[in-house]
């Protein structure tokens, strides 16, 4: 098993697009829409047709305040979907914090483990990833969803996220993960308020100095809805934040993100191509 290539197959240098399949009843943006196994599989194929390079399958919501599900339930939700998509050649990522779920997902065909806890929730995770050789997304994380906002305290959020990610990388490498397997995610919305999220996005070039590909997951997140709030202060609903997500995608891609994780794939696939064309034009001047 080898890690997913950093560049797009065929040699076109652009940011990758990861489409989201939440096999959950309670995810913040689309809870329940793809909870049925057949619907989740069909949606994964639809995302690929729309331009997704990777399909990220998750069976446990990490929305603010979410309670954890049992491992057996998480396995039952994600493994059949991953197996069906992988069997047709789809590059699948499993969104999980559990080493046993990651192991089963890789056996079912997953080529990426997307661990929002960066190995903190399950200390066995780095060893499982090392043994499989798949790509490992290490996200910045300070605690589970039920209390993460109490940990959103920073003097300099970009510096601290960078330092904490660097420490996590050192630890996972010590467990046998190779540098080539590592992708970093600064964890927008996880133990971060809106101000922190904007600073992290502006700090993408500084985070990239760590030397690892960056995954950016801003899609439909609460800080976008608050930015676009009605005059009375009512945040824009998650489902109406897709245009703002497109703006973040284009800017993040231009700033050097390796991949963006999104719910609405088609327009975001267009956005990364626009960003790539812009960068190529700039490089030629």
MIBA-266215 format. One line per 3 residues: number of its first residue (from 0); their letters; for each residue x, y, z of N, C-alpha, C. Coordinates in steps of 0.05 Angstrom, whole numbers. Example, Ala and Ser with C-alpha at 12.3 -4.5 7.8 and 13.67 -1.06 7.14 Angstrom:
// residues 2
0 = as = 264 -114 156 246 -90 156 264 -66 156; 257 -45 142 273 -21 143 258 1 157
//
This chain:
// residues 285
0 = xxx = 17 -24 0 0 0 0 18 25 0; 12 44 -18 28 68 -19 10 92 -14; 22 114 -7 7 138 -1 -4 151 -27
3 = xxx = -24 167 -25 -36 181 -48 -15 201 -58; -12 203 -84 8 223 -95 0 251 -88; 20 268 -85 15 295 -78 4 311 -101
6 = xxx = 12 304 -125 2 319 -149 -21 304 -162; -36 317 -178 -59 305 -191 -49 285 -212; -61 261 -214 -54 242 -235 -55 256 -262
9 = xxx = -34 251 -278 -33 263 -304 -15 287 -305; -6 296 -281 14 317 -280 4 345 -277; -22 350 -277 -32 377 -274 -29 386 -245
12 = xxx = -14 407 -241 -8 416 -213 -31 434 -204; -47 423 -186 -69 439 -174 -76 427 -148; -91 442 -133 -101 433 -107 -121 410 -112
15 = xxx = -120 389 -95 -139 367 -97 -166 375 -84; -187 360 -91 -213 365 -80 -222 339 -66; -228 341 -41 -239 318 -25 -268 323 -20
18 = xxx = -285 305 -30 -314 307 -25 -322 292 0; -342 302 14 -350 291 40 -375 273 38; -373 249 49 -396 232 53 -399 226 82
21 = xxx = -419 239 95 -424 235 123 -445 213 126; -436 190 135 -455 168 140 -464 170 169; -478 192 174 -486 198 202 -514 211 201
24 = xxx = -528 209 224 -554 223 226 -552 251 236; -528 260 244 -526 285 260 -503 303 252; -491 300 229 -470 318 221 -482 346 217
27 = xxx = -465 367 221 -475 394 223 -488 404 197; -477 396 174 -487 408 149 -506 391 134; -505 365 137 -522 347 120 -529 322 135
30 = xxx = -532 324 161 -538 300 177 -563 285 168; -559 260 162 -582 242 155 -585 239 125; -574 257 109 -579 256 80 -566 231 68
33 = xxx = -544 222 79 -529 199 67 -526 177 88; -544 176 108 -542 157 129 -548 129 119; -565 126 100 -571 100 88 -547 91 71
36 = xxx = -539 66 74 -515 56 61 -516 60 31; -538 52 18 -541 55 -11 -539 84 -19; -552 102 -4 -551 131 -11 -522 141 -8
39 = xxx = -508 132 12 -480 141 17 -462 132 -6; -466 108 -15 -449 98 -37 -455 113 -63; -481 117 -68 -489 132 -92 -478 160 -91
42 = xxx = -479 173 -68 -469 200 -65 -439 201 -70; -424 181 -60 -395 180 -65 -389 180 -95; -404 163 -110 -399 162 -139 -407 189 -152
45 = xxx = -428 202 -142 -436 228 -153 -414 249 -148; -401 248 -125 -380 267 -119 -356 263 -139; -350 238 -145 -328 233 -164 -336 244 -191
48 = xxx = -361 240 -200 -369 250 -226 -368 280 -227; -372 293 -204 -371 322 -202 -343 333 -201; -323 315 -197 -295 324 -197 -279 319 -172
51 = xxx = -290 304 -154 -275 297 -129 -251 279 -136; -228 286 -126 -204 269 -128 -204 248 -106; -216 254 -84 -217 237 -60 -245 239 -48
54 = xxx = -255 216 -38 -281 216 -24 -275 209 5; -283 227 23 -278 223 52 -303 213 66; -301 188 76 -324 175 88 -322 174 118
57 = xxx = -342 186 131 -341 187 161 -366 176 173; -364 163 196 -387 151 209 -392 162 237; -377 184 244 -381 196 270 -379 226 268
60 = xxx = -400 239 276 -401 268 273 -381 281 293; -367 302 283 -350 318 301 -360 346 304; -386 350 298 -397 377 302 -395 385 331
63 = xxx = -395 411 337 -393 420 365 -415 408 382; -407 396 404 -426 384 423 -434 355 417; -423 344 395 -431 317 387 -421 296 407
66 = xxx = -438 276 412 -430 253 429 -418 232 411; -400 216 422 -387 195 407 -406 171 402; -402 157 380 -416 132 375 -398 109 382
69 = xxx = -410 85 385 -393 62 391 -376 54 367; -355 40 373 -338 31 351 -352 12 332; -369 -6 343 -384 -24 326 -403 -9 307
72 = xxx = -415 12 317 -433 28 301 -418 42 279; -395 54 287 -379 68 267 -369 49 245; -361 25 252 -352 6 232 -375 -2 213
75 = xxx = -398 -6 225 -421 -14 208 -429 7 189; -425 32 196 -432 55 179 -412 58 156; -386 56 161 -367 64 141 -355 42 124
78 = xxx = -351 18 135 -337 -3 120 -351 -11 94; -378 -16 94 -391 -24 69 -389 -2 48; -391 23 56 -389 45 37 -361 47 25
81 = xxx = -341 45 42 -313 46 33 -307 22 14; -317 -1 21 -312 -25 4 -324 -21 -24; -349 -11 -25 -362 -8 -50 -349 14 -67
84 = xxx = -341 36 -56 -328 57 -71 -301 49 -81; -285 37 -62 -258 29 -69 -258 8 -91; -277 -10 -91 -278 -31 -111 -281 -20 -139
87 = xxx = -291 5 -142 -294 17 -168 -271 37 -174; -250 36 -158 -227 53 -163 -227 80 -151; -247 86 -134 -248 112 -121 -226 114 -99
90 = xxx = -212 136 -98 -192 141 -77 -208 149 -52; -209 132 -32 -225 137 -8 -208 143 16; -218 163 31 -207 170 57 -227 162 78
93 = xxx = -217 152 101 -235 147 123 -231 168 145; -253 181 153 -252 202 173 -258 189 200; -237 183 215 -241 169 241 -219 176 260
96 = xxx = -225 174 286 -206 177 307 -198 150 320; -209 128 310 -204 102 322 -185 85 305; -165 74 317 -146 57 303 -159 33 291
99 = xxx = -177 20 305 -190 -4 295 -207 2 271; -220 24 271 -237 32 248 -218 38 225; -196 52 230 -177 58 208 -167 32 196
102 = xxx = -159 13 213 -149 -12 203 -169 -27 185; -194 -28 194 -215 -41 179 -221 -26 153; -219 0 154 -224 16 130 -203 12 109
105 = xxx = -178 11 118 -156 6 99 -159 -22 87; -166 -41 103 -171 -68 93 -194 -69 72; -213 -50 75 -235 -48 56 -228 -31 32
108 = xxx = -204 -19 32 -195 -4 8 -188 25 12; -192 36 36 -185 64 41 -155 69 37; -148 91 25 -120 98 20 -110 122 37
111 = xxx = -129 133 52 -122 156 70 -136 152 96; -122 158 118 -135 159 144 -135 189 152; -159 200 155 -163 228 162 -171 229 191
114 = xxx = -152 234 209 -156 233 238 -157 261 249; -181 270 256 -184 297 266 -170 302 292; -163 281 306 -149 284 332 -119 283 328
117 = xxx = -109 277 305 -80 275 300 -67 254 317; -82 232 324 -71 211 340 -74 214 370; -86 236 378 -89 241 407 -112 225 419
120 = xxx = -133 221 403 -157 207 414 -151 177 418; -134 166 401 -127 137 402 -97 134 397; -82 130 418 -52 129 415 -43 107 396
123 = xxx = -60 87 391 -52 65 373 -54 73 343; -66 96 338 -70 103 310 -44 106 294; -24 120 303 0 122 287 13 95 280
126 = xxx = 12 77 298 24 50 293 8 36 271; -19 38 272 -35 26 251 -29 39 224; -27 65 223 -21 79 198 7 71 188
129 = xxx = 26 69 206 53 61 198 53 34 186; 37 15 197 37 -12 187 24 -14 160; 5 3 154 -10 2 129 4 17 107
132 = xxx = 18 39 114 32 55 94 14 75 80; -11 79 89 -28 98 76 -22 127 84; -33 145 69 -31 173 76 -45 179 102
135 = xxx = -33 196 119 -44 202 145 -48 232 148; -73 240 151 -79 268 156 -79 273 186; -60 289 195 -57 296 223 -68 323 227
138 = xxx = -90 325 241 -104 351 246 -96 363 272; -97 389 273 -93 403 299 -118 400 316; -115 391 340 -138 383 357 -130 387 386
141 = xxx = -149 397 402 -144 401 430 -164 387 448; -182 372 437 -202 358 453 -227 351 438; -243 334 450 -268 325 436 -288 347 434
144 = xxx = -308 342 416 -327 363 408 -342 375 432; -348 359 452 -366 368 473 -353 391 490; -327 394 489 -315 415 505 -292 430 490
147 = xxx = -291 428 464 -268 439 450 -267 469 451; -290 483 452 -288 512 452 -277 523 478; -277 508 499 -264 518 524 -234 519 520
150 = xxx = -224 505 499 -195 504 494 -186 524 473; -205 540 464 -198 559 442 -186 585 454; -162 581 465 -148 603 478 -120 604 466
153 = xxx = -113 626 453 -87 628 440 -76 657 444; -50 659 446 -36 685 445 -30 692 416; -22 672 401 -16 674 372 -24 648 359
156 = xxx = -48 648 347 -60 622 339 -43 608 317; -33 623 298 -17 610 277 8 598 288; 22 613 305 47 602 317 41 578 334
159 = xxx = 20 579 350 14 556 368 4 532 352; -13 536 332 -21 513 315 3 501 302; 20 517 291 44 507 278 61 491 297
162 = xxx = 66 502 321 82 488 341 70 461 349; 43 462 354 30 437 363 29 416 341; 25 425 316 26 406 294 54 394 291
165 = xxx = 74 411 294 101 401 292 107 379 313; 98 384 337 101 364 358 87 338 352; 62 340 341 47 316 333 62 301 312
168 = xxx = 73 315 293 88 301 271 112 286 283; 126 299 301 149 286 314 140 260 327; 118 261 341 108 237 355 99 215 336
171 = xxx = 85 222 314 76 201 296 99 189 280; 119 206 274 143 195 261 158 176 279; 158 182 305 171 164 324 157 137 326
174 = xxx = 132 136 318 117 111 319 119 96 292; 135 106 274 140 92 249 127 103 224; 110 123 227 99 136 203 122 151 188
177 = xxx = 122 149 162 143 163 147 134 191 140; 153 209 135 146 236 128 129 237 102; 134 219 84 119 218 59 89 212 63
180 = xxx = 82 200 85 54 194 91 39 217 102; 52 238 112 39 258 129 27 281 113; 2 287 119 -11 311 110 -21 325 135
183 = xxx = -19 352 136 -28 367 160 -54 382 154; -70 384 175 -95 399 174 -96 418 198; -97 444 194 -97 462 217 -122 462 234
186 = xxx = -143 447 225 -166 443 242 -184 467 246; -193 479 223 -211 501 225 -236 493 241; -244 510 260 -268 505 276 -264 487 299
189 = xxx = -242 473 301 -236 456 323 -220 471 344; -232 476 367 -219 492 388 -209 519 377; -226 531 359 -219 557 347 -245 572 343
192 = xxx = -244 598 349 -267 614 343 -263 627 315; -282 644 307 -281 655 280 -255 671 275; -247 687 294 -222 703 291 -198 684 287
195 = xxx = -197 662 303 -175 643 300 -176 630 272; -199 623 262 -201 610 236 -191 628 214; -198 654 214 -189 672 194 -159 676 195
198 = xxx = -148 677 219 -119 680 222 -105 655 212; -116 631 217 -104 607 207 -104 606 176; -126 614 164 -127 615 135 -107 634 123
201 = xxx = -105 657 135 -85 677 126 -56 666 131; -54 648 150 -27 637 157 -20 612 142; -35 605 121 -28 580 106 1 580 97
204 = xxx = 12 601 86 41 600 78 59 594 101; 54 604 125 71 598 148 68 569 156; 44 558 155 40 530 162 53 512 142
207 = xxx = 53 520 116 66 504 95 96 502 99; 107 521 114 136 520 119 144 496 136; 125 482 148 131 457 162 140 435 143
210 = xxx = 134 439 117 144 420 97 126 397 90; 100 399 99 81 378 93 57 389 78; 44 372 61 20 382 47 -1 390 67
213 = xxx = -18 409 60 -39 419 78 -67 413 66; -83 402 84 -112 398 78 -127 420 92; -145 434 78 -161 455 89 -190 448 88
216 = xxx = -204 448 111 -232 441 113 -249 463 123; -256 482 106 -272 505 114 -302 502 107; -308 482 91 -335 479 79 -358 481 99
219 = xxx = -376 500 94 -400 504 109 -396 508 139; -372 515 147 -368 517 176 -380 543 187; -384 542 213 -400 562 227 -388 590 223
222 = xxx = -362 593 222 -351 620 220 -358 633 193; -364 617 173 -373 629 148 -402 639 150; -419 624 163 -446 632 168 -448 657 184
225 = xxx = -430 660 203 -430 684 220 -420 708 205; -400 704 188 -391 726 171 -413 737 154; -430 720 144 -451 727 125 -479 730 139
228 = xxx = -478 736 165 -503 738 180 -522 759 170; -548 755 174 -568 775 168 -564 800 184; -576 823 176 -573 847 192 -580 845 221
231 = xxx = -599 826 227 -606 822 255 -587 804 270; -566 795 257 -546 778 270 -551 748 266; -572 740 253 -578 712 249 -558 700 229
234 = xxx = -542 680 238 -522 668 219 -535 656 195; -522 657 173 -532 644 149 -531 614 153; -552 599 144 -552 570 147 -529 557 133
237 = xxx = -521 534 144 -498 519 132 -501 515 102; -525 507 94 -529 501 66 -527 525 47; -527 549 59 -525 573 42 -497 586 45
240 = xxx = -478 570 55 -451 580 58 -432 570 35; -444 557 15 -427 545 -5 -412 566 -22; -425 589 -27 -410 609 -43 -386 619 -27
243 = xxx = -389 623 -1 -366 631 15 -345 610 16; -354 585 17 -334 563 15 -318 564 -10; -331 570 -33 -317 573 -58 -295 594 -57
246 = xxx = -301 616 -44 -281 637 -41 -257 627 -25; -262 613 -3 -241 603 13 -225 582 -2; -239 565 -18 -225 545 -34 -205 558 -53
249 = xxx = -215 577 -68 -197 590 -88 -173 603 -74; -178 617 -52 -156 631 -38 -137 611 -25; -148 589 -13 -130 569 -1 -114 555 -22
252 = xxx = -126 548 -45 -112 535 -66 -89 553 -77; -95 579 -80 -75 597 -90 -52 601 -69; -59 598 -43 -39 601 -22 -22 576 -19
255 = xxx = -29 554 -32 -12 530 -31 -24 506 -18; -50 506 -12 -62 482 0 -60 458 -19; -55 435 -7 -53 410 -23 -81 400 -30
258 = xxx = -100 404 -13 -127 394 -17 -147 410 -1; -172 412 -11 -194 424 4 -215 403 8; -227 403 31 -248 384 38 -274 398 37
261 = xxx = -292 389 19 -317 405 14 -341 387 11; -364 399 15 -390 385 12 -400 387 -17; -398 410 -29 -408 415 -56 -384 414 -75
264 = xxx = -380 392 -88 -355 387 -103 -353 402 -129; -374 402 -146 -371 413 -173 -360 441 -174; -372 461 -160 -362 488 -161 -334 491 -149
267 = xxx = -328 475 -128 -302 476 -116 -280 465 -134; -288 444 -150 -269 433 -170 -263 455 -191; -282 471 -198 -277 493 -216 -259 514 -203
270 = xxx = -264 519 -177 -248 540 -163 -219 533 -162; -212 507 -157 -184 500 -155 -170 502 -182; -185 498 -204 -173 501 -230 -169 530 -237
273 = xxx = -187 547 -229 -183 576 -232 -158 585 -217; -155 576 -192 -132 583 -176 -106 574 -189; -107 549 -200 -83 538 -213 -75 555 -237
276 = xxx = -95 562 -253 -90 579 -277 -78 606 -269; -89 617 -248 -79 643 -238 -50 641 -230; -43 619 -215 -16 616 -206 3 611 -229
279 = xxx = -6 595 -249 12 591 -272 17 617 -287; -4 633 -290 0 659 -304 19 676 -288; 16 676 -262 34 692 -245 63 683 -246
282 = xxx = 67 657 -249 94 646 -250 108 653 -276; 92 659 -297 103 665 -322 110 694 -327; 104 711 -307 108 740 -310 134 748 -298
//
